[in-house]
Amino acid sequence: MDSNPSGASADPAAGRPAGAVDPAAAPNPAETRAATDRTLADYGREWLEYFTYGLQVRGDLLKAHARNLAFGIALGAVAGAVVLTLAILGCVHLARGIVNGLSAAFPGQPWLGQLIGGLLLLGGGIGGLFLGIARLKNQSLAKTVQKYEQRKLHQRAAFGRDVREQAAAAAQK
């Protein structure tokens, strides 16, 4: 029969009962507590790490956006210079064509064709400029009038009358 009163079989190699914990293999209580018991400072360091990581990501996104914006501006400037150059060349060739055509209409007096062509081009440019300015003024005025009409509609809906009706009622008192 078994001489062990606990009923567990003995480990003949280790000299202790089966199922008993080896003291050398047991975890150190201080290490176990450090792994499971986190202090506020530990949470703070972890949060700070995540926060700085997020800030670094945001910074890198801003750098990438700034780089893309700078590239777009540079590309736009180059494209604008090319378009402007083509427009100037087109205007020069148009002006030379008009002047040469008018000069051919006045044989022996090329200066007259150049004078008439220059006056036509200058007058057309100035006239176009004045028409453009007048159109911009009219659009601005229409937009302002529409804004105040919308506001008066809002006043009528909210208060039953608008500012003009209120002023007329106050003047009659």
PAZAPA-4460 file (N, C-alpha, C; in steps of 0.05 Angstrom, whole numbers, plus 32768, in hexadecimal, padded with zeros to 4 digits):
% residues 173
    n_x    n_y    n_z   ca_x   ca_y   ca_z    c_x    c_y    c_z   seq   type   mol
   8010   7FE8   8000   8000   8000   8000   8011   8019   8000     1      M     A
   8004   802F   7FFD   8012   8049   7FFB   8018   8053   8016     2      D     A
   8031   805B   801A   8038   8065   8035   8033   8083   8037     3      S     A
   802A   8090   8022   8025   80AD   8022   8009   80B2   802D     4      N     A
   8007   80BF   8044   7FEC   80C3   8050   7FDA   80D6   8041     5      P     A
   7FE5   80E8   8030   7FD5   80FB   8021   7FC7   80EE   8009     6      S     A
   7FD0   80D7   8001   7FC4   80C9   7FEB   7FD1   80D0   7FD0     7      G     A
   7FE3   80E4   7FCF   7FF1   80EB   7FB6   8008   80D9   7FB2     8      A     A
   800D   80D3   7F9A   8024   80C1   7F94   803E   80D2   7F96     9      S     A
   8052   80C6   7F9F   806C   80D4   7FA3   807B   80D4   7F89    10      A     A
   808B   80EA   7F85   809D   80EC   7F6E   80B8   80E2   7F77    11      D     A
   80BF   80CA   7F6F   80D8   80BF   7F79   80F0   80CF   7F70    12      P     A
   80EF   80DC   7F58   8107   80EA   7F4E   810B   8104   7F5D    13      A     A
   80F6   8112   7F65   80F9   812C   7F72   80F7   8129   7F90    14      A     A
   80ED   8115   7F99   80EB   8111   7FB6   80D4   8120   7FC2    15      G     A
   80C0   8127   7FB2   80A8   8135   7FBC   808F   8129   7FB0    16      R     A
   8078   812F   7FBB   8060   8122   7FB1   8059   812D   7F95    17      P     A
   804B   811D   7F85   8043   8125   7F6A   8030   813C   7F6C    18      A     A
   8032   8150   7F5A   8021   8167   7F5B   802B   817E   7F6C    19      G     A
   8040   8179   7F7A   804C   818E   7F8B   805B   81A1   7F79    20      A     A
   805C   81BA   7F80   8069   81CF   7F70   8086   81D0   7F78    21      V     A
   8097   81D2   7F63   80B4   81D5   7F68   80B9   81F2   7F70    22      D     A
   80C5   81F7   7F87   80C9   8212   7F90   80DB   8222   7F7D    23      P     A
   80ED   8216   7F6F   80FF   8224   7F5C   80F0   822C   7F43    24      A     A
   80DB   821D   7F3C   80CC   8223   7F24   80B5   8236   7F29    25      A     A
   80AE   823B   7F42   8098   824C   7F49   809F   8269   7F42    26      A     A
   808B   8279   7F38   8090   8295   7F31   8096   82A5   7F4A    27      P     A
   80A7   82B9   7F46   80AE   82CB   7F5C   8095   82DD   7F62    28      N     A
   808C   82DF   7F7A   8074   82EF   7F80   8078   830C   7F78    29      P     A
   8090   8317   7F7A   8094   8333   7F73   8091   8337   7F55    30      A     A
   809B   8324   7F45   8098   8326   7F28   807B   8323   7F20    31      E     A
   806D   8311   7F2D   8051   830D   7F26   8041   8326   7F2D    32      T     A
   8046   8332   7F43   8038   834B   7F4B   803E   8361   7F37    33      R     A
   8058   8364   7F2F   805F   8379   7F1C   8052   8375   7F01    34      A     A
   804D   835C   7EF9   8041   8357   7EDF   8023   835C   7EE0    35      A     A
   8017   8358   7EF7   7FFA   835B   7EF9   7FF1   8375   7F05    36      T     A
   7FFF   8380   7F18   7FF8   8398   7F26   8005   83B0   7F18    37      D     A
   7FF6   83BE   7F08   8001   83D5   7EFA   7FFA   83EE   7F09    38      R     A
   800D   83FF   7F0C   8009   8418   7F1B   7FFE   842E   7F08    39      T     A
   7FF6   8443   7F14   7FED   845A   7F04   8003   8465   7EF2    40      L     A
   801C   8464   7EFC   8032   846D   7EEC   8035   845B   7ED3    41      A     A
   8030   8441   7ED6   8032   842F   7EBF   801D   8436   7EAA    42      D     A
   8005   843B   7EB3   7FF0   8443   7EA1   7FF6   845E   7E94    43      Y     A
   8001   846F   7EA4   8009   848A   7E99   801E   8487   7E83    44      G     A
   8032   8477   7E88   8047   8473   7E74   803B   8467   7E5A    45      R     A
   8029   8453   7E5E   801D   8447   7E47   800C   845B   7E37    46      E     A
   7FFC   846A   7E46   7FEC   847E   7E39   7FFD   8493   7E2B    47      W     A
   8012   849C   7E38   8025   84AF   7E2C   8031   84A4   7E12    48      L     A
   8038   848B   7E12   8043   847E   7DFA   802F   847E   7DE3    49      E     A
   8016   8477   7DEA   8002   8476   7DD5   7FFC   8493   7DCB    50      Y     A
   7FFB   84A6   7DDE   7FF6   84C1   7DD6   800C   84CD   7DC4    51      F     A
   8025   84C8   7DCC   803B   84D2   7DBB   803C   84C4   7DA0    52      T     A
   8034   84AA   7DA0   8032   849C   7D86   801D   84A9   7D74    53      Y     A
   8006   84AF   7D80   7FF1   84BD   7D71   7FFA   84D8   7D67    54      G     A
   8009   84E7   7D78   8013   8501   7D6F   8027   84FE   7D59    55      L     A
   8037   84EA   7D5A   804B   84E5   7D45   803C   84DE   7D2A    56      Q     A
   8027   84CE   7D2C   8018   84C8   7D14   800B   84E1   7D09    57      V     A
   7FFF   84F2   7D1A   7FF3   850B   7D11   8009   851D   7D04    58      R     A
   8020   851E   7D11   8035   852E   7D05   803E   8525   7CEA    59      G     A
   8040   850A   7CE7   8048   84FF   7CCE   8033   8504   7CB9    60      D     A
   8019   8502   7CC1   8003   8509   7CAE   8004   8526   7CA5    61      L     A
   800A   8538   7CB8   800C   8554   7CB1   8023   8559   7C9F    62      L     A
   803A   854C   7CA4   8051   854F   7C92   804A   8545   7C76    63      K     A
   803D   852E   7C74   8035   8523   7C5A   8022   8536   7C4C    64      A     A
   800F   8541   7C5B   7FFC   8554   7C4F   800B   856D   7C45    65      H     A
   801D   8577   7C56   802C   858F   7C4E   803D   8589   7C35    66      A     A
   8049   8572   7C34   805A   856A   7C1D   8048   8568   7C04    67      R     A
   8031   855C   7C06   801F   855A   7BF0   8015   8575   7BE7    68      N     A
   800F   8587   7BFB   8006   85A2   7BF4   801C   85B1   7BE6    69      L     A
   8035   85AF   7BF0   804B   85BD   7BE3   8050   85B3   7BC7    70      A     A
   804D   8598   7BC3   8050   858D   7BA9   803A   8597   7B96    71      F     A
   8022   8598   7BA0   800B   85A2   7B90   800F   85BF   7B89    72      G     A
   8019   85CF   7B9C   801D   85EC   7B96   8033   85EF   7B81    73      I     A
   8049   85E0   7B84   805F   85E1   7B70   8055   85D8   7B55    74      A     A
   8046   85C3   7B54   803B   85B9   7B3B   8028   85CD   7B2E    75      L     A
   8017   85D9   7B3F   8005   85EE   7B36   8014   8606   7B2B    76      G     A
   8029   860E   7B38   8039   8625   7B2F   8046   8620   7B14    77      A     A
   8051   8607   7B11   805C   8600   7AF7   8047   8600   7AE1    78      V     A
   8030   85F3   7AE8   801A   85F2   7AD4   8010   860E   7ACD    79      A     A
   800E   861F   7AE2   8005   863A   7ADD   8019   8649   7ACC    80      G     A
   8032   8645   7AD0   8047   8653   7AC0   8045   864A   7AA3    81      A     A
   8040   8630   7A9F   803E   8625   7A84   8025   8630   7A76    82      V     A
   800F   8631   7A84   7FF6   863B   7A78   7FF9   8659   7A73    83      V     A
   8005   8668   7A85   8009   8684   7A81   801B   868A   7A69    84      L     A
   8030   867A   7A66   8042   867D   7A4F   8033   8677   7A35    85      T     A
   8023   8662   7A35   8014   865C   7A1D   8000   8672   7A16    86      L     A
   7FF3   867D   7A2B   7FE0   8692   7A26   7FED   86AB   7A1B    87      A     A
   8004   86B2   7A26   8013   86C9   7A1C   801C   86C5   7A00    88      I     A
   8026   86AD   79FA   802E   86A8   79DE   8017   86A9   79CB    89      L     A
   8000   869E   79D5   7FE8   86A0   79C4   7FDF   86BC   79BE    90      G     A
   7FE0   86CD   79D3   7FD9   86E9   79D0   7FED   86F8   79BD    91      C     A
   8006   86F2   79C0   801A   86FE   79AF   8015   86F6   7992    92      V     A
   8011   86DD   798D   800C   86D4   7971   7FF2   86DF   7966    93      H     A
   7FDE   86E1   7977   7FC4   86ED   796E   7FC9   870B   7967    94      L     A
   7FD7   8719   7979   7FDC   8736   7974   7FEC   8739   795A    95      A     A
   8001   8729   7957   8011   872B   793E   8001   8725   7925    96      R     A
   7FEF   8711   7928   7FDE   870A   7911   7FCC   8721   790A    97      G     A
   7FBF   872D   791E   7FAD   8744   7918   7FBD   875B   790C    98      I     A
   7FD3   8761   7919   7FE4   8778   790F   7FED   8773   78F2    99      V     A
   7FF7   875B   78ED   8001   8754   78D2   7FEA   8755   78BE   100      N     A
   7FD2   874C   78C6   7FBB   874D   78B4   7FB3   8769   78AE   101      G     A
   7FB3   877A   78C2   7FAC   8797   78BE   7FC2   87A5   78AE   102      L     A
   7FDB   879D   78B2   7FF1   87AA   78A3   7FEE   87A3   7886   103      S     A
   7FE5   878B   7880   7FE2   8782   7864   7FCB   8792   7857   104      A     A
   7FB8   879B   7868   7FA1   87AA   785D   7FAA   87C6   7856   105      A     A
   7FC0   87D0   7861   7FCA   87EA   785B   7FE6   87E8   784F   106      F     A
   7FE8   87E1   7835   8003   87DD   782A   8013   87F7   782A   107      P     A
   802C   87F4   7831   803E   880B   7832   803D   881A   784C   108      G     A
   802A   8813   785D   8028   8821   7877   8024   880C   788D   109      Q     A
   8038   87FB   7894   8034   87E6   78A8   802F   87F2   78C4   110      P     A
   8039   880A   78C9   8035   8816   78E3   8017   881B   78E9   111      W     A
   8007   8820   78D4   7FEB   8825   78D8   7FDD   880C   78E1   112      L     A
   7FE4   87F5   78D6   7FD9   87DB   78DE   7FE1   87D4   78FB   113      G     A
   7FFA   87DB   7902   8003   87D5   791D   7FF4   87E8   7931   114      Q     A
   7FF0   8801   792A   7FE2   8813   793B   7FC5   880B   793F   115      L     A
   7FB7   8804   792A   7F9B   87FC   792C   7F99   87E2   793C   116      I     A
   7FAB   87CF   7936   7FAB   87B5   7945   7FB0   87B9   7963   117      G     A
   7FC3   87CA   796A   7FC9   87D0   7986   7FB1   87DD   7994   118      G     A
   7FA4   87F0   7986   7F8D   87FD   7992   7F76   87EA   7996   119      L     A
   7F72   87D8   7982   7F5C   87C4   7985   7F62   87B1   799C   120      L     A
   7F7A   87A7   799E   7F80   8795   79B4   7F7F   87A3   79CF   121      L     A
   7F89   87BB   79D1   7F88   87CA   79EA   7F6B   87D1   79F2   122      L     A
   7F5C   87DA   79DF   7F3F   87E0   79E4   7F30   87C7   79EC   123      G     A
   7F35   87B1   79DF   7F28   8798   79E6   7F2F   878E   7A02   124      G     A
   7F48   8791   7A09   7F50   8789   7A24   7F43   879B   7A39   125      G     A
   7F44   87B5   7A35   7F38   87C7   7A49   7F19   87C3   7A4A   126      I     A
   7F0D   87C0   7A33   7EF0   87BB   7A33   7EE9   87A1   7A42   127      G     A
   7EF8   878C   7A3D   7EF3   8773   7A4B   7EF7   8775   7A69   128      G     A
   7F0B   8785   7A71   7F10   878A   7A8D   7EF8   8798   7A9A   129      L     A
   7EEE   87AD   7A8D   7ED7   87BB   7A99   7EBE   87AA   7A9A   130      F     A
   7EBA   879A   7A85   7EA3   8787   7A85   7EA5   8773   7A9C   131      L     A
   7EBD   8769   7AA0   7EC2   8755   7AB6   7EBD   8761   7AD1   132      G     A
   7EC7   877A   7AD5   7EC3   8787   7AEF   7EA5   878D   7AF3   133      I     A
   7E97   8796   7ADF   7E7A   879B   7AE2   7E6B   8781   7AE8   134      A     A
   7E72   876B   7ADC   7E65   8752   7AE1   7E6A   8749   7AFE   135      R     A
   7E83   874C   7B08   7E89   8744   7B23   7E79   8755   7B37   136      L     A
   7E77   876F   7B32   7E67   8781   7B43   7E4A   8778   7B44   137      K     A
   7E3F   8772   7B2D   7E22   876A   7B2C   7E1E   8750   7B3A   138      N     A
   7E30   873D   7B37   7E2E   8723   7B46   7E30   8727   7B64   139      Q     A
   7E42   8738   7B6C   7E45   873E   7B89   7E2C   874B   7B94   140      S     A
   7E21   875E   7B86   7E08   876C   7B8F   7DF1   8758   7B91   141      L     A
   7DEE   8747   7B7D   7DD8   8733   7B7D   7DDB   8720   7B94   142      A     A
   7DF3   8718   7B9A   7DF8   8705   7BB0   7DF1   8713   7BCB   143      K     A
   7DF9   872C   7BCE   7DF3   873B   7BE7   7DD5   873F   7BEA   144      T     A
   7DC7   8746   7BD5   7DAA   874A   7BD6   7D9C   872F   7BDE   145      V     A
   7DA5   871A   7BD2   7D99   86FF   7BD8   7D9E   86F8   7BF5   146      Q     A
   7DB6   86FE   7C00   7DBC   86F8   7C1C   7DA8   8707   7C2E   147      K     A
   7DA4   8721   7C29   7D92   8730   7C3B   7D75   8728   7C37   148      Y     A
   7D6D   8720   7C1F   7D51   8716   7C1B   7D4D   86FC   7C2A   149      E     A
   7D61   86EB   7C2A   7D5E   86D2   7C39   7D5C   86D8   7C57   150      Q     A
   7D6B   86EB   7C60   7D6A   86F2   7C7C   7D4F   86FE   7C84   151      R     A
   7D43   870E   7C72   7D28   8719   7C78   7D14   8703   7C78   152      K     A
   7D17   86EF   7C66   7D04   86D8   7C67   7D07   86C9   7C81   153      L     A
   7D1F   86C6   7C8B   7D23   86B9   7CA5   7D16   86C9   7CBB   154      H     A
   7D19   86E3   7CBA   7D0C   86F4   7CCF   7CEE   86F2   7CCE   155      Q     A
   7CE2   86F1   7CB6   7CC5   86EE   7CB4   7CBC   86D3   7CC0   156      R     A
   7CCC   86BE   7CBA   7CC4   86A4   7CC4   7CC8   86A2   7CE3   157      A     A
   7CDC   86AF   7CEE   7CE1   86AE   7D0A   7CD1   86C1   7D1B   158      A     A
   7CCC   86DA   7D10   7CC0   86EF   7D20   7CA5   86F9   7D15   159      F     A
   7C9D   86F0   7CFD   7C84   86FA   7CF1   7C87   8713   7CE1   160      G     A
   7C9E   871F   7CE2   7CA4   8738   7CD2   7CC2   873A   7CCF   161      R     A
   7CCA   874B   7CBB   7CE6   874E   7CB6   7CEF   876A   7CC0   162      D     A
   7D08   8770   7CBC   7D13   8789   7CC7   7D06   87A2   7CBA   163      V     A
   7CFF   87A0   7CA0   7CF2   87B7   7C93   7CD6   87BC   7C9E   164      R     A
   7CC7   87A6   7CA2   7CAC   87A9   7CAE   7CAD   87B3   7CCB   165      E     A
   7CC1   87AA   7CDA   7CC5   87B4   7CF5   7CCB   87D2   7CF6   166      Q     A
   7CDD   87DA   7CE3   7CE4   87F6   7CE2   7CCC   8807   7CDB   167      A     A
   7CBB   87FE   7CC8   7CA3   880D   7CBF   7C8F   880F   7CD6   168      A     A
   7C8C   87F9   7CE6   7C7A   87F9   7CFC   7C84   880C   7D12   169      A     A
   7C9E   880D   7D17   7CA9   881E   7D2B   7CA6   883C   7D22   170      A     A
   7CA8   8841   7D09   7CA6   885D   7CFF   7C8A   8867   7D01   171      A     A
   7C75   8856   7D00   7C5A   885E   7D01   7C51   8864   7D1E   172      Q     A
   7C60   885B   7D32   7C58   8860   7D4E   7C5D   887C   7D57   173      K     A
***
